[in-house]
């Protein structure tokens, strides 16, 4: 049973992919003569200004502004893990002037973790392009007696179910789900310590009050480099550009393991297919430019792009994978 760690709370003592039908392109309207985006357009963002998602949105806004000749503003609409912003875009006019900078939650996991989601992650939108991803990292306190993933699995297996505790900053966060995925493929069972604050989680982890955590790599990287934390594995399919010395889960014996937090751009369902394609091509070209790559990687993100068709295929595969992980973990919608 997970334990929630909230403010002023003191810690005590110490997959195969299911088969799904690929979604159709019903969200993309019938092609008409192309008309550039007119007037000021906006990219609706699920999180507050200043964070990584906001940076990604501003990169995309700059790219699309340059490509279309029309300004794109960033509209930060927080709440409900992205559902507030996704609902705004789902109900917007499909004219290319209101876009969503969504993430894996709005596309996939919110639908399995929340009882009510006011949109459909597939049918309510016309997917445009992936824009970036960030890896998670399994870290341990230096006093924890393991140095590899194999040693970690053996240690947890020897102690038995729920004897080892791990922390994540939020129920249903990318770190939490990545660790649930890792447990499902390794057969270990850990006890989840849920924090309501990343800073509090890190404070307890650095102090040795909790010995294991899974969280976004950029959050932990400075502590890994200083020796305050030990990295065991990254959750990306390949070694991460900012930490090439940390091996992946996949190369340590669990082939095809991948659990990243990713972002994508989408328009409301019914947006003209030629406009969607134009925006997708603009993102693909701009996001791999030297200046944009530098800006994106400065916040710890790896740049991505895709055509709309490939984004649809990725969403379907991720929905199958994460539904299986969430079901295996026994996580109930709240």
Buried (B, 14 or more C-beta within 10 A) or exposed (E): EEBEBEEEEEBEEEBEBEEEEEBEBEBBBEEEEEEEBEEEBBBBBBBEEEBBBBBBBBBBBBBBBEBBEBEBEBBBBBEBBBBBBBBBBBEBEBBBBBBBBBBBBBBBBBBBBBEEBBBBBBEBBBBBBBBBBBBBBBBBBEEBEBEEBEBBBBBBBEEEEEEBBBBBBBBBBBBBBBBBBBBBBBEBBBBBBBBBEBEBBBEBBBEEBBBBBBBBBBBBBEBBEEEBBBBBBBBBBEBBEBBEEBBBBBBBEBEEBBBBBBBBBBBBBBBBBBBBBBBBBBBBBBBEEEEBBEBBBEBBBBBBBBBBEBBBBBBBBBBBBBBBBBEBBEBEEE
